[in-house]
Amino acid sequence: MPQERPNGTFRFGIYEADPDSGELRKSGLRLRVQEQPFQVLLALLARPGEVVTRDELRQKLWPSDTFVDFDHSLNTVINKLREALSDSASNPRFIETLARRGYRFLAPVEFVVKQTATMPVAPPDAFTVGASTEPPADGMVDKPRSSGFVLTRAEDVPAVSRLHVRLLFLLIQIMYLSFYVVALARLMRVQELLERTLGYPAWVLTLLVVTAVIGLPIRLYLISAVTFDLAALTRKFRRLFAVTFPLDELWALSPFLIAPQIGIGSALAATAALIYVPFAQRTLLLMGDHQR
């Protein structure tokens, strides 16, 4: 790394690397990374798109008088770094291996200079809720930068396999897509049911059709995003949450469309469960971002 680089952080995707503190963060959460993998990461980030040779990394990590199995040790360091970044050697998003030569960082990298101006500091508990200046007890995960989330905060959730998270999130999207498709396919049957129960107010059927038409492309987008492992899905879903939340809460009443078949009690129970599903989707994505 250049010696005269100003204080700042490297940003790539949802990750940030701070050379001064030696911290690697993902979506604001600190990941536990050992010193040598972090030093390799900094060397790659300082020269994105360029080849950093294995010999350069050897000189950076081990003094000349250190006797180690260099090839095996460097491979171990790179594997640990890839694990921290959820990267793959066979299909790399960040670190590309160039056989017998070295490594190259593939993703765009932004270096953000830290602000040096002093800012007034609010007294403790003046404006913040749930904030803490104490270091994390296990040294692995810091408090997120913002704790003003609905119901669940990022630091409250356990680390869960991304595969499990993606599968459950995908099933939820397929469930909503099925609601829309079945309701539109059986629109005449729905109209008859509304006539018997509500005296057929036209605005109810119109609302059902409009929300289904709006919800269809949203669910198709989310299904494709999960299927192809779209980057920063959590952040994108938060932006959609203001649109999907009222839709999902409205369609939580959909069990009443089949109340004659399942009974009022079952319809109430299903509706109660569906009311929470919008929040469950958000929590699932937070779990997937919270790596062990």
Long-range contacts (C-beta under 8 A, 24 or more apart in sequence): 1-42, 1-43, 1-46, 2-46, 5-46, 5-111, 6-113, 6-114, 7-113, 7-114, 7-116, 8-111, 8-112, 8-113, 8-114, 9-111, 9-112, 9-114, 10-42, 10-45, 10-109, 10-110, 10-111, 10-112, 11-109, 11-110, 11-111, 11-112, 12-45, 12-48, 12-94, 12-105, 12-107, 12-108, 12-109, 12-110, 13-93, 13-94, 13-107, 13-231, 13-232, 14-231, 14-232, 14-235, 14-289, 15-85, 17-41, 17-42, 17-45, 23-142, 24-84, 25-142, 26-289, 26-291, 27-144, 27-154, 27-234, 27-235, 27-289, 28-142, 28-144, 28-145, 28-146, 28-154, 29-141, 29-142, 29-144, 29-154, 29-155, 29-289, 29-290, 29-291, 30-136, 30-140, 30-141, 30-142, 31-84, 31-140, 31-141, 31-291, 32-84, 32-139, 32-140, 33-80, 33-81, 33-84, 34-80, 36-61, 36-77, 36-80, 37-77, 37-78, 37-80, 37-81, 37-84, 38-81, 40-77, 40-78, 40-81, 40-103, 41-81, 44-95, 44-103, 44-104, 44-105, 45-105, 45-109, 47-105, 48-105, 48-106, 48-107, 48-108, 48-109, 49-104, 49-105, 49-106, 50-104, 51-98, 51-101, 51-102, 51-103, 51-104, 52-102, 52-103, 52-104, 52-105, 53-101, 53-102, 54-100, 54-101, 54-102, 54-103, 55-102, 56-102, 57-102, 57-103, 78-103, 84-291, 86-162, 86-291, 93-231, 141-290, 149-282, 150-279, 150-282, 151-279, 151-283, 152-279, 152-282, 152-283, 152-286, 154-286, 154-289, 154-290, 155-290, 157-283, 157-286, 157-287, 157-290, 158-287, 158-290, 159-287, 159-290, 159-291, 159-292, 160-284, 160-287, 160-288, 160-290, 162-288, 165-284, 165-285, 165-287, 165-288, 166-226, 166-229, 166-288, 168-284, 169-222, 169-226, 169-281, 169-284, 169-285, 169-288, 170-223, 170-226, 170-227, 172-277, 172-280, 172-281, 172-284, 173-219, 173-222, 173-223, 173-226, 174-219, 174-223, 176-215, 176-219, 176-248, 176-251, 177-215, 177-216, 177-219, 177-220, 177-223, 179-212, 179-251, 179-254, 180-212, 180-215, 180-216, 180-219, 180-251, 181-216, 183-208, 183-212, 183-254, 183-257, 184-209, 184-212, 190-257, 193-257, 193-260, 207-250, 211-247, 211-250, 211-251, 214-243, 214-247, 215-244, 215-247, 215-251, 218-243, 218-244, 218-247, 233-285, 234-285, 234-286, 234-288, 234-289, 237-281, 237-282, 237-285, 238-282, 241-278, 241-282, 244-278, 244-281, 245-278, 248-274, 248-277, 248-278, 249-275, 249-278, 252-277
